[in-house]
Amino acid sequence: MKYDILESIRAELDKCTKCASCQAGCYTYELTSSETLAARGKIRLAQGVLNGEIEITKRVANDFTQCLSCMSCLSACPTGVDTMQVFSAMKAEIHRQNGPGPIAGFIFKWLLPYPRRLNFLAKIVGFSSLFYKWAPARFAELFPFTPGGIKRVTPNFLKLNLRLRVPTKNPPKNVNPNISIKRVIYYTGCMTDLSFTDTGVTVIKRLQEMGVEVIYPKDQVCCGAPSYYSGDMETSIALAKKNIEVLSAYEADAIVYSCATCGSVLAEKYRKMFPDDKKVAELCAKVTDLQKLMMQIGIEQAVKQKPDGKNLKVTYHDPCHLKRGMGVWKEPRELLRSLPGVEFVEMKNADRCCGGSGTFGLNFYDMSMDVGKLKADAIYESGADIVVTACPSCQIQIEDSLHRHGYDIPTAHTIDLVNYALSPCQKTARETKSDSNTKSKSAVNANH
């Protein structure tokens, strides 16, 4: 049959009653009022393609690309349509028909499976970013991602990558007989390895101090999220097989991640790629979020002896793939509330998508900033001194949104704040209020 992939999800398509509940949580629909950007419209397009009513045109392909993959429609659907499965199938059909394009195809096939090549590309991007940052403001409009003359905040890819900073085996620094999880595998993903390397070092250090042995496999590769969400299933499956092989080589009680998207792909997408493989299912069942793990093994043991000053106001952004994908949202807040010197404040719509969504921010930058402004406004209105999250992609997007819309509020990964709060040399936010931005960026957000 012409559209075998879509035919396999016909029953899922038929579940949709076209009730429009999905529109309320669709941020691209809110911005454009375009019916084909909401889940209901996308499902109708997929049905039209499957039934031979329409062809996969450039417009149809663009409508499916113009999706944040935030899963709001999945949560809102009263009939339980697996919208993510529908979108993935349609993107796979689009990819099968049109291919990935020359740039994406090169990256997916020749870079993502090879960490050294990916690191080389990251360094090139890093040096290019220096030129971009240092270019005089009067030339800003000549560069991409610079609407209104304001340059985009870019990640630092010039750091020594994590693979070269830490060993594979990291034994515990303390004995903790009360924990059941004594050995974990740390899956970092690309951004932590290439840019947020200080965060990766901190993850390992803090778990060691909690009595956990941390295995960091150096031959792990990209989780496959970029290719998966672009419809390149062949590359995604190849990357999944490699990671499954690497992760299965070690005996561990859990596989911990500090990137929400990576964790969601490892735990959920791999299971769907190999639905009949029991070993894969067992491996996926071990995948757990770092924040959840720290609460599970008892972070309170680490803070018992620390002063409690309640002086740094912190708010938290829920990554879409963590809350709606992995069901983790209580534990991060419990973790933040347990820290000394930290006052947790809830922002409005903390689980609203930040607008990043990987390549979405590259393909539709203006729209991603429109979505990001709502997040930036909510952070500012919370009165927080700093915003933390558990996804490097979200962190980059939020930092860029805050900068673009004039809010001088630093960002950090949750574990960076944990490290800051538990450090002996911690200063109070009130004592250093005049230079709080410098303090936060150097002590908490050392990755930029």
C-alpha positions, 0 to 999 in steps of 0.5 A, a space after each residue: 500500500 502507498 501509505 503503509 505507516 499511516 495505515 498502521 495508525 488508521 484506528 488512532 486517526 478514527 478515534 478523533 471526533 473533531 471536538 476541538 479540545 486540542 485547540 485550547 492547549 496548542 500554542 502554534 494554533 493560539 498564535 496563528 489561528 490556523 486550523 491545520 496547526 492544531 491536532 484536529 487539523 493535522 489528523 484531518 490532513 493525515 486522514 486525507 492523505 491516507 484516503 487519497 483525498 490530498 497529496 503530501 504537498 510542501 504546505 502539508 509537510 510544513 504544517 507537521 513541521 510547525 509543531 512544538 511536540 509539547 504534548 498538550 493536545 495529547 493531554 487535552 484529548 477526551 477520546 485518548 487519541 495518541 496524537 504523538 503517534 499520529 504526528 510521528 507516523 505522518 512525519 515518517 511518511 513525509 520523510 519517506 516521500 521527500 527525504 530529510 533535506 541535504 543539511 538534515 540528512 547529512 547531520 542525521 546520517 554522518 554526525 549524530 551516530 559519531 560523537 567525535 564528528 558531532 563534537 567537531 561540528 559543535 566546535 565549529 559552531 562555537 567559533 562561529 558563535 564568537 564571531 556572531 556575538 562580537 559582531 558590531 551591533 550596526 551589522 546585527 540585522 545581517 545575521 540570522 536570529 537577530 530580529 530588532 537588532 537583538 542577537 540570539 543567546 547561543 550555547 557555549 560549545 567551546 568547552 572541553 566536552 564531558 567525555 574528556 572531563 570524567 572517567 567511565 567509572 565514578 565510585 561513591 564518595 560516601 557509604 549509604 546503606 539505606 539506599 536501594 539504588 547503589 549504581 546508576 548509568 548516566 545518560 547525558 545526551 548531546 547538549 550536556 556532553 557538548 555544552 552543559 559540561 559543568 552540569 554533567 560533572 555536578 550530576 556525577 559529583 552529587 550522586 557520588 556524595 549521596 553514596 551512588 556509583 555512577 557509570 558514564 559510558 563514553 560510547 553512548 550516542 545521540 538519543 535520536 530525538 532530532 531524527 525521530 521528530 523529523 520523521 527519520 525512523 531509520 536513523 532513529 532506530 540505528 541510534 536506539 540500537 547503539 544506545 541499547 547495546 551500550 547501556 546493556 553492557 553495564 549492570 545498574 539499578 537505574 539509568 539516570 538522565 538530566 535532559 528531559 527530552 533524552 529521558 523521554 526518548 529512552 523510556 518511551 520511544 525506544 519501547 515503541 520502536 521495539 515493542 516485542 523485545 523484553 530486554 528493551 522493555 526492562 532497560 526502558 523501565 530503569 530510565 529515571 529522572 535525576 530529580 526523581 532519583 535524588 528524592 527517592 534516595 533521600 536528598 534530605 540526608 545531604 541538607 540536614 546539617 545545612 543552615 536554612 536561610 530562605 533567601 534565594 527565590 527560585 521558580 521552576 519550568 516544567 519541560 514538556 517531555 518531563 511532565 507530560 511525557 514522563 509524569 515527573 513534576 512533583 519531585 522537582 518542586 519537593 527537591 527545591 523546597 528541601 534546599 537550604 537558602 531557597 524559597 520556591 515560588 510557583 510561576 503562572 503556567 509553569 508547564 506551558 511550553 517554552 517554545 524551544 522544541 529543538 529544531 523548531 526554534 531554528 526553523 520558526 524562530 520568530 514564533 518560538 520567541 512569541 511563545 517564549 515571551 509568555 514564559 519570560 513574562 511568567 518568570 518575571 511576574 513570579 518575582 524569582 531571582 533565578 529560574 531552573 529547569 531540567 532540560 538543556 534545550 528549555 534552558 537555552 530557549 528560556 535564557 534567550 527569551 528572557 534576554 530578548 524581552 529585557 528580563 535580566 534573570 539567570 537560568 540554571 539546571 536544577 542540579 546546578 542550584 542543588 550544588 550551589 545551595 549545598 556548597 559551604 561557601 554559599 552566600 545569601 541572595 539578600 547579602 549580594 542583591 546588588 550583584 545577584 546576576 553575577 553571583 547567579 551566573 557564576 555560582 549557579 549557571 557556570 555553563 555559559 
